[in-house]
Amino acid sequence: MAARRAIMRIQLDATAKGDLEKFCEKRGMTQIAVMSRLVGWFVRQDDLIQTAVMGSISETSLAKLARQMLKHLASNKGGEDDAK
C-alpha cells in the first residue's frame, strides 16, 4: 500500500523559486521530492539545529552548536561515516 501523503502549498519569493528549480534540475529531482526530504530532515533535527537553520540563534547558542558539531565530527572520524 502506498504511503499516505499530505498536500501543502508553500510561498517562495521569485529568487528562491528559481534557485529551487535549478537545484531540482541539477539533481534530477522533483520539487515535491526535494521539499519532502528537506522537511523530513528538518523536523528530525534537535531544537538547536532547527533554531540555527531558521536563523534565530543567539551568539551563545551558536557557539554551543559549533562545539557540538565539532565533537560530532571528531567522533565520526571527520564526518566520513556521514557520506555513506
Secondary structure, 3 states (H helix, E strand, C coil): CCCCCCCCCCCCCHHHHHHHHHHHHHHCCCHHHHHHHHHHHHHHCCHHHHHHHCCCCCHHHHHHHHHHHHHHHHHCCCCHHHHC
